[in-house]
Amino acid sequence: MEWKHKYSEMGSKGKTYVITRTHKKGNESFECNCPATMYRPWLVACKHIKRLKEKLLLPWKNLEKPNR
């Protein structure tokens, strides 16, 4: 089963970022449209993804690298 869900998170200075949560065959991945992972490709997840996972009560240590 595969599904996608989009969430919005607030950034600094009132900016809103869209986080896409994709569930594909039991694996979950998160992507954010903020520039943090573009400038720092070694980051597994930006602070927006970490905040969203805290709100969803999901463990954030098992994050996968986003596909870019």
Secondary structure as UniProt FT lines:
FT   STRAND          2..10
FT   HELIX           12..14
FT   STRAND          16..24
FT   TURN            25..26
FT   STRAND          27..32
FT   HELIX           36..39
FT   TURN            41..42
FT   HELIX           47..55
FT   TURN            56..57
FT   TURN            61..62
//
